[in-house]
C-alpha cells in the first residue's frame, strides 16, 4: 500500500493526549456553565437585571472563542490521527468502506467545530442584541428570545453528545478495545501519536 512521507514519519505533536485533554476540559467547562453558573444566575434574578445583556455577551463571547479554539484543536488532531491518506491510496475495492469509517470518526469533530461558529457569529450576538432591546422597554422575553434559548439548549445537547462520543471512541483506542471504537478493522498505534486504521499489509 502506498503511504506518503507524512504518513510514515513520526507525528510532530502528541495529538491523542492533546485531543483528549481538550475534550475533557471542554466537557467540564460546559457542564460548569450550564449546570452551575446559569442556574445560579437564574435563581439570583440576575438574568432580569438591566445590565445582564452586555455582561452575558462578554461572558458567552469569551467562552465561545475558547470553544472555537478547542474545536479547532480537536478537529485538527483527529485529522492528523486518522491519516486519511490510507484510504485515499487504498485499493478501489475497499476505499469506499475505509472512507466511510474515517467519516464516522471525523463527523463528531466537525459538529464540535461548527457549533461554536454558530454560537459566536449567530446566537450570542443576536440574543445579546435582543436582550438589550427588551431591557430598554422592560418587557417580558419575546417569542424570538424563547426560540433562541431553545436553539441554544438543543445545540448544547448535541455538543455534549458529540464530546461524549469522541471521548468514548478515543478511550477505546487507548487499549480498552482491540482497536479504534466504532471503526471496522482498526488498529491503534499505542505510541500516542496517531491512529493507523489501515489493515495490516
N, C-alpha and C positions, 0 to 999 in steps of 0.2 A: 504494500500500500504506500502511495506517495505521501510524504509528510514534508511540510515546509520547514525551513530552518527555525522559524519561530516556534513551531510545534515541538521540535526536538530539543530546543535549548531550555535551560532552567528558567523558571519564572523569575522576573525581577522583584516581585513583591510576594509576600506570603498571603495570597488572595483569600484562601479559605478562612483563616482566623480573622482576617480583616472584615470579610463579609459577615461572618458570624457575630463579631463584636458590633458591627453597625446594626445588624438586625436586632440583637438583644437590647442595645441601647435605645433603638427606635421603639421597640415594643414597650420597654419600661417607661420611656418619656410619654408615649401616647396614653398608656394606662394611667399614669400620674395626672396628666392633664384632664383626661376625660372622666376619670373615676374619683378624683380628689379635688383638683383645682376648680373645675367647672361646678360641681355640686356645692362646694363651699361658697363660691360667688353667688350662685342662685339662692342658697339658704340665707346668706347675709344681705340680700337685697341689692347688691352692688350692680347687678345687671340692669336694674331700673334707674340707676342714677344717671344724671345728665352727662357726666364726663366719661362714662364707660365705653362709648363707641370709639373714641380716639385711643383710649387705653387698650381696649380689646384689639384694635387694628395693630398697634405697636406690638402687643404680646403675640398675637397669632401670626403677624407678618414675620417676626423674628423666628418663630417656631417653623413656619413654612419654609423659610430659607434653609434652616437646619435640615428639614426633611428633604429638600431638594438635593442638598449635599449628600445625605445618607442614601437617597435613592440612586444618585449617580454612582456612588461607590459600589452599591450592591449590584447594579446593572453591569458596570464595567468589570467588577470582579467575577461575576458569573460568566460573562462573555469570555473572559480570559481562562476560566476554569474548564468550561465545557469544550473548548477548542473546536469551533465549527469547521475548521479545515479538514477534520477527519471525515465528516460526511460529505464535504464538498468534493473530496478526492476519492470517495468510496466507490466501489463498483455500482453501476447503474441499477442493478437488481435490488440492492439494499439501501440505496441512497435516500429513497422516499421514506423508508422506515426510520432511518437514522435522523433525517431532518425532523420528522415528527417527534422523535424522542427528545431532540435538543430543544424544540419549541415548548415541549411540556415542562422543561426545566426553566426556560427563559421567560415564559409569559407572566409568571407572578412578579418577576423583577421589572418587567415593562409596566405592569399595573402600578407597582410601587413608585415608578418614576413619573407616570402620568398623573396620578392623584395629587401629589404636591404641586404640579404645574396648574392643575385646576383650582386648587386652593389659592395659590399665590397670585394668579392672574385672573381669577374669576370670582370665586365665592367670597374670599376675605375682603377684597376692595368693595365688592357690591354690597355685602352685608354691612360693612362699616359705613358706607355712604347712606344706605337705607336707615341704619340706626341713628345717624346724625339727623336725618330729616325727620324721623319720628320723634326724636328728643326735642327738636325745636318747637314742634306743635303739640308735644305732650299727649300723644295718642297711644292707644294700645297697639301691640305688634300687629302688622298687617298680614294679609294672606301671603304676600310675597315673602315677608320675613319668615313666616312659618314654613313656607316651601323651601327656603334656603336652609333653614335648620334641619328639615327632613333630609335634604340632599346631603348636608354635611354629615349627619349621623349615618346615612346609608353608605357614604364613601368611607367613613371610619370603620364600619363593619367589614367592608371589602378589604380595606387596608390591613386590618388586624388579621383577617383570614389569610391574606397573601403572605404576611410576615410569618405567621404560624406554619403555613405550608412549606415555605423555604427553610425555616428552622428544622422542620421535621425531615425534609429531604437531605439537608446538609448534615444533620446528626447521623443519618444512615450512612453517609459517605465516610464518617469517622470510624466506622468499623462495627456499628450496631447492626448493620445489614451486610450482606455479601457484596453489595455494590451501591451505586447511587440510587436512592429510593425513588421509585416511580419511573426509572429509565430501564428499558429492557436490555438485558445483556451487558450492563455497565460494570466496569471495574474501577475501583477508586484507587488513585495514587495516594499512598499514605504519607507522602512527603509533606503534605500540607500546602503544596503549591498549585496543583492542578488536578483536574479530572481527565482521565483517558477513557472515554466511553466506547472506543472502538474495540471490536472483538480481537482477541489475540491472533497474531498472524501465524 
